[in-house]
Amino acid sequence: MKRIEAYIKSHRLDEVIGNLHVFDGLTGVSVHEIKGFGRGRGHDRSVRIVDTAISWIPHVKLEIFCSNEILELVIKAIHDGAHTGLRGDGKIYVSSIDDAIRISSNERGNEAI
């Protein structure tokens, strides 16, 4: 099992979610509206949220848990939907998950995700 965390531009969310809807094996996606900055530190953007003299850039974090079998397909769907070719398109991080437990049924592993 894998955990995918993807940080993308907010205006690309609909495209990414549309790409992810085609996978039967994908059981869900969590979306978090967040603010942060990358290498550019927010200095080359026209949209800024100013808080305590730090220029924050609004973006979206996706959190997805999936089986190893569909991992590359999910990564490609996120990449293709978020890619504009411009600086700041985002990042995708993948980590391994040891176990998952569905609280309502006590299912474990891939069945729980």
KABEL-V876180 format. One record per residue. N is the residue number from 0. RES is the residue in three letters. OMEGA is omega in radians with two decimals (NA if undefined). Layout:
# KABEL-V876180
N|RES|OMEGA, N|RES|OMEGA
This chain:
# KABEL-V876180
0|MET|-3.11, 1|LYS|3.00, 2|ARG|3.12, 3|ILE|3.00, 4|GLU|-3.12, 5|ALA|3.09, 6|TYR|-3.04, 7|ILE|3.04, 8|LYS|-3.08, 9|SER|-3.07, 10|HIS|3.10, 11|ARG|-3.07, 12|LEU|-3.11, 13|ASP|3.12, 14|GLU|-3.14, 15|VAL|-3.13, 16|ILE|3.07, 17|GLY|3.10, 18|ASN|-3.09, 19|LEU|-3.09, 20|HIS|-3.09, 21|VAL|-3.06, 22|PHE|3.09, 23|ASP|-3.09, 24|GLY|3.13, 25|LEU|-3.00, 26|THR|3.11, 27|GLY|3.11, 28|VAL|3.00, 29|SER|-3.12, 30|VAL|-3.14, 31|HIS|3.02, 32|GLU|-3.06, 33|ILE|3.02, 34|LYS|-3.12, 35|GLY|3.05, 36|PHE|3.12, 37|GLY|-3.10, 38|ARG|-3.11, 39|GLY|3.12, 40|ARG|3.09, 41|GLY|-3.06, 42|HIS|-3.11, 43|ASP|-3.11, 44|ARG|3.08, 45|SER|3.13, 46|VAL|-3.11, 47|ARG|2.96, 48|ILE|-3.08, 49|VAL|-3.13, 50|ASP|-3.14, 51|THR|3.06, 52|ALA|3.06, 53|ILE|3.10, 54|SER|3.13, 55|TRP|3.09, 56|ILE|3.09, 57|PRO|3.03, 58|HIS|-3.03, 59|VAL|3.04, 60|LYS|3.04, 61|LEU|3.07, 62|GLU|-3.04, 63|ILE|3.00, 64|PHE|-3.09, 65|CYS|3.07, 66|SER|3.11, 67|ASN|-3.07, 68|GLU|-3.11, 69|ILE|-3.07, 70|LEU|-3.07, 71|GLU|3.09, 72|LEU|3.13, 73|VAL|3.11, 74|ILE|-3.14, 75|LYS|3.13, 76|ALA|3.10, 77|ILE|-3.11, 78|HIS|-3.09, 79|ASP|3.14, 80|GLY|-3.07, 81|ALA|-3.02, 82|HIS|2.99, 83|THR|-3.08, 84|GLY|-3.13, 85|LEU|3.09, 86|ARG|3.11, 87|GLY|3.10, 88|ASP|3.08, 89|GLY|-3.13, 90|LYS|3.03, 91|ILE|3.11, 92|TYR|-3.14, 93|VAL|3.07, 94|SER|3.13, 95|SER|3.10, 96|ILE|-3.12, 97|ASP|-3.09, 98|ASP|3.03, 99|ALA|3.14, 100|ILE|3.04, 101|ARG|-3.02, 102|ILE|-3.05, 103|SER|-3.05, 104|SER|-3.09, 105|ASN|3.04, 106|GLU|-3.11, 107|ARG|3.06, 108|GLY|-3.11, 109|ASN|3.13, 110|GLU|-3.10, 111|ALA|-3.14, 112|ILE|NA
